[in-house]
Amino acid sequence: MKKFVLRIVVFLAVLVCCFPTTIRAAAVAEVESTGNTYDTLQEALDAAPEGDTVILLSSITSSTGVQINKPVTLDGDGFVFNYTGAYSGTSTAITINAPDVTIKKLSVCAETARFGIFCKGGGTLNLSKVLIYGDALPNIPTFALIFGSAASNSVVNITDSYIEGYYGIIIWGQNMTINIDETVIVSQEDSGAEDFGAIVLGNGGYQSAENTVVNITKSDIIATNEIGNESRAVINGTETGVVNIDDVSTVIGTTIYPVAFVVSGFREYYFESLQEAVDYAISKVAAVAVIRDVNISSSIDIKGKVTIEGCGHTLTSSDNDVFLIDTVNEVKIYDYKITGKTECWGISIVGQPAVLILDNVTVSVENGAAVYVGLTAGPAELYIDNSNLSAGGALAIYGAGTKAEVQNTSLTGTNTRPYTNPDGIGTIDIAASDVTVGVFGGSITAIGQDGKLPQSIVHVSAGFTNVHVYLATELILGGTAKTVRINPSFNPLIAVREQYKQQLNNEGYGVTPPDVDHMIYIDYSIEVFHVTYVADGNTVAEIRVQNGDDVATPPAVPPKSGYTGAWDHDGTNITADTTITAVYTKTPVPETGDNINIMMWAAMMMLSGLGMTTATVYYRKKRLN
């Protein structure tokens, strides 16, 4: 009985002793300046005054992560912050939203986080004796340490730390200075593409870590794949960012300068080859974002659905095609400048009838074709908006059944090819049946030169039927260029704005009256006549007028000294070839003071003389008396 009672007493004593321990365990963090303790790290961080220190009192587990929203120091005191939240595109163990933050002596276990520590603040960030890691693959953070664009212009000092993830450190901020000393940065790779990196200067296409400098001293950079082979130690996706590594540091892995990346799932896959990026994007039905200007010696083959965002960069090819599209799928190209080889092709659709979408794309190919649809690629579909296509043929359509819709785009056709074919070439060049082209807004320019291959706005080769070209756009002719070069026997249906009626008449084509949209169509049944204006045997102007119409703007009659002139025909109701001649009439001499009646002057002179004689006689008589 005594033993039983003793046991109860001991149990109660132990229980009483446990109460303080239990109470203390509930407090996980302390604010240094006040000594106040808090049940969660987030509460302590929120309560701490700016510039104060929050001290972790024990290792903790959190499924929500914490936010540092003010300049403070987080002292982990050697404890572990264990993040257990569900993995998502935004899952983060620690998010830094404020400038001037210091984290020291803290281990961050982020097995299920996409981001271990995500820095979104500027100013100065100091990490000292900080460990960011997971478990074994695949239970490690995707991005162990990341600096967002909001961290631009900041200074980061990382010392005596360990950072491990699929990506070790990835940087998006511009104009940053990041100093890394005596630190281990590890990239664990388990992707067949082998595209992770220990240190990455990121590029999101329109936002990149330009002008950021990373200085690494006395550190280890280790990038290996799942079987222990070397992977990518440094990925520099910028044009002006720099990673400086001293001779004391150890680097296991390669350094690459990618030209493009593909976003798939929650990750960016970086590629040194645009072709590799395109192939990977097709396999994932994803988009390619271009990082830098590229010169290539072979065409980019596209054999599936893909979107390519050029991000304002330039692609130059020395091959016959820049892009060679052979698919029935949709291919989108945005915000890209494409320069092709002289007398070759910019974007070619061959083999299969793809759907091509261009938006804010510039394609320039001297004496070649900007966009070409091959013989076997019909019926392709082209949707072009807000772009600039310049070549001999801006659109060269040779695939039957092709449809093209062009909005707010500049199409320019000019060439310096020798005169070998009187049929010439068109800014819109069609050699296929059942083709429909609609151009709305923007402009179409054709520039021709004497002795060179003829150039026109629209050229439709003979032998092809059911061609419809609708041009609700500005038409600009330069040099010897014409509006159309067509064979009327095959009746291509061509419409232009009503202000270009005279332009078509001068090329020998009659047109319909304007419709409600102020568009006119070539009417091959309407005869067009020559009206020749002649003055003094010299041809002043030759104007062509369709049957029954008036001369819209007759020339002025050439001036002739001493004569007035007028045309002998008012230029209305032209129903045959007509010569209109200038008729000159001698100008009458206007009356002046020299033409006043001479008799009046004579009479006045006689009266004046008589008066003087009378006065003289009278004076002499008076003296004699």
C-alpha positions in Angstrom: 0.0 0.0 0.0 2.8 2.4 0.9 4.5 1.6 -2.4 1.3 2.3 -4.3 0.9 5.6 -2.6 4.5 6.4 -3.2 4.0 5.7 -6.9 1.0 8.0 -7.1 3.0 10.7 -5.3 5.9 10.3 -7.7 3.5 10.3 -10.7 1.9 13.5 -9.5 5.2 15.1 -8.9 6.4 14.2 -12.3 3.1 15.5 -13.8 3.4 18.8 -11.9 6.9 19.1 -13.1 5.8 18.6 -16.7 3.3 21.4 -16.6 5.9 24.2 -16.9 7.7 22.2 -19.7 4.4 21.9 -21.6 3.7 25.6 -21.2 7.2 26.5 -22.4 6.9 24.2 -25.4 4.0 26.2 -26.6 6.1 29.3 -27.0 8.3 28.9 -30.1 9.6 32.4 -30.7 10.7 35.4 -28.7 11.0 39.1 -29.6 14.4 40.1 -28.3 13.7 43.7 -27.3 10.5 43.0 -25.3 11.2 39.4 -24.1 7.7 38.5 -25.2 7.2 35.0 -26.4 4.7 33.7 -29.0 3.0 30.5 -29.9 3.9 30.8 -33.6 6.8 32.3 -35.5 4.4 34.4 -37.6 3.0 36.0 -34.5 6.5 36.9 -33.3 7.5 38.3 -36.7 4.3 40.4 -36.8 4.8 41.7 -33.2 8.5 42.6 -33.6 9.3 46.3 -34.1 11.3 47.2 -37.2 14.9 46.5 -36.8 14.3 44.1 -33.9 15.4 40.4 -33.6 13.0 37.4 -33.5 14.7 34.4 -31.9 13.4 30.9 -32.5 13.1 28.9 -29.3 12.7 25.4 -30.8 12.3 23.6 -34.0 8.9 24.0 -35.5 6.7 22.5 -38.2 4.3 24.6 -40.3 2.0 23.8 -43.1 1.4 27.5 -44.1 4.9 29.0 -44.2 5.8 32.4 -42.8 5.9 35.9 -44.2 8.5 38.5 -43.2 6.9 41.8 -43.8 9.2 44.3 -42.1 13.0 44.8 -41.7 13.9 42.4 -38.9 16.5 39.8 -38.0 15.4 36.1 -37.7 17.8 34.2 -35.5 17.1 30.5 -35.8 19.5 29.7 -33.0 20.3 26.4 -34.7 16.7 25.2 -34.8 14.8 23.8 -37.8 11.8 25.4 -39.6 10.1 22.4 -41.2 7.6 23.2 -43.9 4.9 20.5 -44.5 2.4 22.3 -46.7 1.0 20.8 -49.9 3.1 21.4 -53.0 1.6 24.0 -55.4 2.7 26.6 -57.8 3.1 29.1 -54.9 4.0 26.9 -51.9 6.8 28.7 -50.0 8.4 28.0 -46.7 9.6 31.6 -46.0 8.6 34.7 -48.0 10.5 37.9 -47.5 8.4 40.9 -48.5 10.5 43.7 -46.8 13.9 45.2 -47.4 16.8 44.9 -45.0 16.2 41.5 -43.6 18.8 39.2 -41.9 18.3 35.4 -41.4 21.0 33.5 -39.4 21.6 30.1 -37.8 18.4 28.7 -39.3 17.7 25.4 -41.1 14.8 25.4 -43.5 13.5 21.9 -44.4 11.3 22.5 -47.4 10.6 19.0 -48.8 7.1 19.9 -50.1 7.7 23.5 -51.0 8.1 24.9 -54.5 10.2 27.7 -53.0 12.4 27.4 -49.9 13.0 31.1 -49.3 11.4 33.6 -51.7 12.8 37.1 -51.5 10.5 39.8 -52.8 12.1 42.7 -50.9 14.9 45.0 -51.8 17.5 46.8 -49.7 20.1 44.5 -48.1 19.5 40.8 -47.3 22.0 38.9 -45.2 21.9 35.1 -44.9 24.5 33.6 -42.5 24.6 29.9 -41.5 21.4 29.2 -43.3 20.5 25.8 -44.5 17.8 25.2 -47.2 17.2 21.6 -48.1 14.8 18.7 -48.3 15.2 15.0 -48.0 16.3 12.7 -50.8 15.1 13.2 -54.4 12.3 14.0 -55.2 11.6 15.5 -51.8 13.6 18.7 -52.1 12.4 22.3 -52.9 12.2 23.1 -56.6 13.7 26.5 -56.0 15.7 26.5 -52.8 16.4 30.3 -52.8 14.8 32.7 -55.3 15.0 36.4 -55.8 11.9 37.9 -57.6 11.9 41.0 -59.8 10.9 43.0 -56.7 14.3 42.3 -55.3 15.9 44.4 -58.1 18.7 46.8 -57.1 19.2 45.0 -53.8 22.5 43.7 -52.2 22.6 40.2 -50.9 25.3 38.7 -48.7 25.3 34.9 -48.2 28.0 33.4 -45.9 28.7 29.9 -44.5 25.4 28.5 -45.7 24.1 25.4 -47.5 21.5 25.7 -50.3 20.1 22.7 -52.1 17.2 22.2 -54.5 16.4 21.2 -58.0 17.5 24.8 -58.6 19.9 26.1 -55.9 19.6 29.9 -56.4 17.5 31.5 -59.1 17.6 35.2 -59.7 15.0 37.4 -61.5 15.9 40.8 -60.0 17.9 43.3 -62.1 20.9 45.4 -61.0 21.5 43.2 -58.0 24.8 42.5 -56.3 24.9 39.0 -54.7 28.0 38.1 -52.7 28.4 34.4 -51.8 31.2 33.3 -49.6 32.1 29.9 -48.0 28.7 28.4 -49.1 27.7 25.2 -50.7 25.1 25.5 -53.5 23.7 22.2 -54.8 21.4 21.4 -57.8 20.0 17.9 -57.7 18.8 16.8 -61.1 16.3 14.1 -62.0 15.0 15.4 -65.3 15.8 13.7 -68.6 16.2 17.2 -70.1 18.9 17.9 -67.5 17.9 21.6 -67.4 18.1 22.5 -63.7 20.9 24.6 -62.4 22.7 25.4 -59.2 22.8 29.2 -60.0 20.4 30.6 -62.5 20.2 34.2 -63.8 16.6 33.8 -65.0 14.8 35.2 -68.0 11.1 35.1 -68.3 11.1 36.5 -71.8 10.1 40.0 -71.0 11.7 40.2 -67.5 15.3 39.0 -66.8 18.1 39.5 -64.3 19.9 42.0 -66.5 22.9 43.8 -65.0 22.9 41.6 -61.9 26.4 40.5 -60.7 27.0 37.4 -58.6 30.4 37.1 -56.9 31.3 33.7 -55.6 34.3 33.1 -53.3 35.6 30.1 -51.4 32.4 28.1 -52.2 31.3 24.9 -53.8 28.9 24.7 -56.7 27.7 21.2 -57.3 25.2 20.2 -60.1 24.6 16.5 -60.6 21.8 14.4 -62.1 20.0 11.4 -60.6 22.9 9.0 -61.5 25.6 11.3 -60.3 26.8 12.8 -63.6 27.5 16.4 -63.9 24.6 18.7 -64.8 24.3 22.5 -65.1 26.2 24.5 -62.5 25.4 28.0 -63.9 22.6 29.0 -66.3 22.9 32.6 -67.4 19.8 33.6 -69.3 20.8 37.3 -69.5 22.7 39.4 -71.9 24.3 41.6 -69.3 24.3 39.6 -66.1 27.6 38.2 -64.8 28.6 35.3 -62.5 32.1 35.7 -61.2 33.7 32.6 -59.5 37.1 32.8 -57.9 39.8 30.2 -58.4 39.4 28.8 -54.8 35.8 27.8 -55.4 35.0 24.3 -56.7 32.5 23.9 -59.6 31.1 20.6 -60.6 28.9 21.0 -63.7 28.8 23.2 -66.8 27.9 26.8 -67.5 25.4 27.5 -70.3 23.9 30.6 -72.0 20.4 29.4 -73.0 18.6 31.0 -76.0 15.1 29.9 -75.0 13.1 28.2 -72.3 9.8 26.3 -72.1 7.4 26.5 -69.1 5.9 23.1 -68.3 4.0 22.6 -65.1 5.6 24.8 -62.5 9.1 24.8 -64.0 11.2 26.6 -66.7 13.2 24.3 -68.9 16.2 26.2 -70.4 17.7 25.3 -73.8 20.9 26.2 -75.6 19.2 25.4 -79.0 16.0 27.0 -80.3 15.3 23.8 -82.2 15.6 21.8 -78.9 13.3 24.2 -77.2 10.7 24.0 -80.0 10.8 20.2 -80.0 10.4 20.0 -76.2 7.5 22.5 -76.3 5.8 20.4 -79.0 6.1 17.3 -76.8 4.5 19.2 -73.9 2.1 21.3 -76.0 3.7 24.3 -74.4 5.1 27.7 -75.3 8.7 28.7 -76.1 10.0 32.0 -74.8 13.1 33.4 -76.5 15.8 34.8 -74.3 18.3 36.4 -76.7 19.0 37.2 -80.4 20.1 34.1 -82.3 21.9 33.4 -85.6 21.3 29.9 -87.0 22.7 28.0 -90.0 19.8 25.6 -90.3 16.1 26.1 -90.4 13.9 25.6 -87.3 11.6 22.6 -88.1 8.2 22.7 -86.6 6.3 19.4 -86.7 3.5 20.0 -84.1 1.4 22.5 -82.2 3.5 25.2 -80.6 3.6 28.8 -79.5 6.8 30.8 -79.9 7.2 34.1 -78.0 10.0 36.0 -79.5 10.0 38.6 -76.7 11.2 41.3 -79.1 14.4 39.4 -80.1 15.8 38.7 -83.6 16.3 35.4 -85.3 18.6 35.4 -88.3 19.1 32.3 -90.6 21.6 31.6 -93.3 19.5 28.5 -94.4 16.9 28.6 -97.2 14.1 28.8 -94.6 14.1 30.4 -91.2 11.0 28.4 -90.0 9.9 25.3 -91.8 6.4 24.3 -90.7 5.2 20.7 -91.5 2.1 20.0 -89.4 -1.7 20.2 -89.5 -1.6 21.9 -86.1 -1.6 25.5 -85.0 1.6 27.4 -84.9 1.7 30.8 -83.2 4.6 33.2 -83.3 4.5 36.5 -81.3 6.7 39.5 -81.0 9.6 38.3 -83.0 11.9 39.7 -85.7 12.9 37.2 -88.4 15.5 37.8 -91.0 16.0 35.3 -93.8 18.6 34.6 -96.4 18.5 36.6 -99.7 16.1 35.1 -102.3 14.9 32.5 -99.8 12.0 32.2 -97.4 11.2 33.4 -94.0 8.3 31.2 -92.7 7.5 28.3 -95.0 4.5 26.0 -94.6 5.2 22.8 -96.5 3.8 19.3 -96.7 0.7 19.8 -94.5 -1.9 22.5 -94.1 -0.9 24.2 -90.9 -2.7 27.1 -89.2 -0.2 29.9 -88.8 -0.8 32.8 -86.4 1.5 35.8 -86.4 1.2 38.8 -84.0 3.6 41.6 -83.9 6.1 39.7 -86.1 8.6 41.3 -88.5 9.8 39.1 -91.4 12.4 40.5 -93.8 13.8 38.5 -96.7 15.5 40.4 -99.5 14.2 39.2 -102.9 12.5 36.2 -101.3 9.2 35.4 -99.7 8.3 36.5 -96.1 5.5 33.9 -95.7 5.3 31.0 -98.2 2.6 28.3 -98.5 4.0 25.4 -100.5 2.2 23.4 -103.3 1.2 20.6 -101.0 0.4 22.7 -97.9 -3.1 23.8 -99.0 -5.6 24.4 -97.5 -3.4 26.3 -95.0 -4.8 29.1 -92.8 -2.9 32.3 -92.1 -3.9 34.9 -89.5 -1.6 37.8 -89.4 -2.0 40.8 -87.1 0.0 43.9 -86.3 3.0 42.7 -88.2 5.5 43.8 -90.9 6.3 41.5 -93.8 8.9 42.6 -96.3 10.3 40.7 -99.2 9.8 40.2 -103.0 6.6 38.5 -102.1 5.3 39.3 -98.6 2.7 36.5 -99.0 3.5 33.8 -101.5 0.6 31.4 -101.7 1.1 28.3 -103.8 -1.1 25.9 -101.9 -4.7 25.4 -103.2 -7.5 26.4 -100.8 -5.4 28.6 -98.6 -7.1 31.3 -96.7 -5.3 34.4 -95.3 -6.6 37.1 -93.1 -4.3 40.1 -92.5 -5.1 42.8 -90.0 -3.2 46.1 -89.3 -0.1 44.9 -91.0 2.4 46.4 -93.4 3.1 44.2 -96.5 6.0 45.4 -98.7 7.1 43.9 -101.9 10.3 45.0 -103.7 13.0 43.2 -105.6 16.2 43.7 -107.5 16.0 40.5 -109.5 16.9 40.7 -113.2 14.1 40.8 -115.7 13.6 37.1 -116.6 9.8 36.8 -116.5 7.4 39.4 -117.8 4.7 38.0 -115.5 6.7 39.4 -112.5 5.9 39.0 -108.8 3.4 40.4 -106.4 3.6 41.7 -102.8 0.7 39.2 -102.6 1.8 36.5 -105.0 -0.7 33.7 -105.8 -0.2 30.6 -107.9 -3.0 28.4 -106.7 -6.8 28.0 -107.1 -9.4 28.5 -104.4 -7.4 31.1 -102.6 -8.9 33.8 -100.4 -6.9 36.7 -99.1 -8.4 39.5 -97.0 -6.3 42.5 -95.9 -7.9 45.0 -93.4 -6.1 48.1 -92.3 -2.4 48.6 -92.5 -0.9 49.0 -96.0 0.4 47.1 -99.0 3.4 48.6 -100.9 4.9 47.5 -104.3 8.1 49.1 -105.6 9.2 48.3 -109.1 12.3 49.2 -111.0 13.1 49.6 -114.7 14.9 46.6 -116.1 14.1 44.4 -113.0 11.5 41.7 -112.4 8.1 43.5 -112.6 6.5 44.1 -109.2 2.8 44.6 -108.3 0.5 44.7 -105.3 -1.3 41.5 -106.4 0.0 39.0 -108.9 -2.2 36.0 -109.8 -0.5 33.5 -112.1 -2.5 32.3 -115.2 -4.3 29.0 -115.0 -5.6 29.3 -111.4 -9.3 29.9 -110.7 -11.6 31.0 -107.9 -9.1 33.5 -106.4 -10.6 36.2 -104.2 -8.4 39.1 -102.9 -10.1 41.7 -100.8 -7.9 44.8 -100.0 -9.5 47.1 -97.5 -6.1 48.8 -96.9 -3.9 51.5 -98.2 -2.2 50.7 -101.5 1.2 52.3 -102.2 2.9 52.1 -105.6 6.5 53.1 -106.2 8.6 53.2 -109.4 7.2 51.0 -112.2 5.0 48.9 -109.9 1.3 48.2 -110.8 -1.7 47.4 -108.7 -2.4 44.1 -110.3 -0.8 41.7 -112.7 -3.4 39.1 -113.6 -4.9 37.2 -116.5 -8.5 38.3 -116.9 -9.4 35.1 -118.6 -9.4 33.4 -115.2 -11.5 36.1 -113.6 -9.8 36.6 -110.2 -12.1 38.5 -107.9 -10.2 41.6 -106.7 -11.6 44.4 -104.5 -9.9 47.6 -103.4 -11.0 50.8 -101.8 -12.9 53.2 -104.0 -10.1 55.8 -104.1 -8.1 53.4 -106.2 -10.6 53.4 -109.1 -8.4 55.6 -111.3 -5.4 53.6 -110.5 -7.1 50.4 -111.8 -8.6 52.3 -114.8 -5.1 53.4 -115.8 -4.0 49.8 -115.8 -6.9 49.0 -118.1 -9.5 47.6 -115.7 -13.0 48.7 -115.3 -14.6 48.6 -111.8 -18.0 48.3 -110.2 -19.6 51.2 -108.4 -18.7 51.3 -104.7 -20.6 49.1 -102.3 -21.7 50.1 -98.8 -18.2 49.5 -97.5 -16.8 51.8 -100.2 -15.1 48.9 -101.9 -14.9 48.4 -105.7 -14.3 45.2 -107.7 -12.6 44.7 -111.0 -15.3 44.2 -113.6 -13.8 42.5 -116.7 -16.9 43.3 -118.8 -16.3 47.0 -118.6 -14.3 48.5 -121.5 -11.7 51.1 -120.7 -10.7 53.8 -123.2 -7.6 56.0 -123.7 -8.1 59.7 -123.4 -5.2 61.7 -124.7 -4.7 65.4 -124.0 -2.6 67.2 -126.7 -1.4 70.8 -126.9 0.5 72.2 -129.9 1.2 68.7 -131.1 2.6 67.5 -127.7 1.0 64.9 -125.5 0.1 66.5 -122.2 -1.4 63.5 -120.5 -2.8 60.0 -121.1 -5.7 59.0 -118.9 -7.8 55.9 -119.1 -11.5 56.1 -118.4 -14.0 53.3 -118.2 -17.0 53.3 -120.6 -19.5 56.1 -119.9 -17.5 57.8 -117.2 -16.0 61.2 -117.1 -12.4 62.2 -116.8 -12.0 62.5 -113.1 -9.2 65.1 -113.0 -8.4 66.7 -116.4 -5.0 68.2 -116.7 -4.5 72.0 -116.9 -4.1 73.5 -120.4 -0.5 74.4 -120.8 0.0 78.2 -120.9 1.0 80.0 -124.1 2.1 83.6 -124.2 -0.4 85.9 -125.8 -3.1 83.3 -126.0 -5.8 81.8 -123.8 -6.4 78.0 -124.1 -9.2 75.6 -123.5 -9.8 71.9 -124.2 -12.0 71.1 -127.1 -13.8 68.4 -125.1 -15.1 68.5 -121.5 -14.0 65.0 -120.8 -17.5 63.7 -120.0 -19.2 60.5 -121.1 -16.2 58.8 -122.6 -17.4 55.9 -124.9 -14.4 55.5 -127.2 -10.7 56.3 -127.4 -10.6 60.1 -127.4 -8.1 62.8 -128.2 -8.7 66.1 -126.6 -6.9 69.1 -128.0 -6.0 72.4 -126.6 -7.5 75.4 -128.6 -5.7 78.7 -128.2 -7.3 82.1 -128.9 -5.1 85.3 -129.3 -5.5 87.5 -126.3 -6.9 91.1 -127.3 -4.7 94.1 -126.5 -6.4 96.1 -123.6 -7.1 99.8 -124.1 -4.8 102.3 -122.3 -4.3 106.2 -122.2 -2.5 106.1 -125.6 -5.8 105.2 -127.3 -7.8 108.3 -126.4 -9.4 110.1 -129.5 -6.6 112.0 -131.3 -9.1 114.6 -132.6 -9.9 115.7 -129.1 -6.2 116.3 -128.5 -5.9 118.1 -131.7 -8.9 120.4 -131.0 -7.5 121.2 -127.6 -4.1 122.1 -129.0 -5.7 124.4 -131.6 -7.8 126.2 -129.0 -4.8 126.6 -126.8 -2.8 128.1 -129.7 -5.6 130.5 -130.7 -5.8 131.7 -127.2 -2.1 132.5 -127.0 -2.2 134.3 -130.4 -5.1 136.5 -129.4 -3.4 137.5 -126.1 -0.2 138.4 -127.9 -2.0 140.7 -130.5 -4.0 142.4 -127.7 -0.9 143.1 -125.7 1.0 144.7 -128.7 -1.9 146.9 -129.6 -2.2 148.3 -126.1 1.5 149.3 -126.1 1.2 151.1 -129.5 -1.7 153.2 -128.2 
